[in-house]
Amino acid sequence: MLIGELSEKTKLSRHTIRFYEKLGLIAIPKTSRRGNNYKEYPDDTLRRIEAIQEMKSKGFTLKEAKGILALATAGTLDPQRSQRYILKKIKNVEKQIEELHRVKQELLAWAAQCDTDECDIQRILEGKPKLC
């Protein structure tokens, strides 16, 4: 299929598809070029992009997805290894949640402080020293 059809089926822009190709997430055989030099993407490219989109929806980065896909392509991605990747991702998500909770608490403190005449954000913008 040509890039336009692939774009329609995946709901990704042509630019994104080319970016995935540049990153090595998807590849087309050199023999997949038409006489007019258009790229003919094999059907498995669609499945691969769908897998990338699914991994992204679960919080995996493109770099992580590329690693997982490489293992799957090499035939070395067994259920135990997959589970380790998922559990590692869960730990990363938990760290992000903790960090976001900390930031939320700081913002709540700032917001409460702005009920007074001593709002830290205003002081920062005015270049005044922060109150303790």
Secondary structure, DSSP 4 states (H G I P E B T S, - for coil): --HHHHHHHHT--HHHHHHHHHHTSS---GGGB-TTS-B---HHHHHHHHHHHHHHHTT--HHHHHHHHHHHHHT---HHHHHHHHHHHHHHHHHHHHHHHHHHHHHHHHHHHTTTT--HHHHHHHTPPPP-
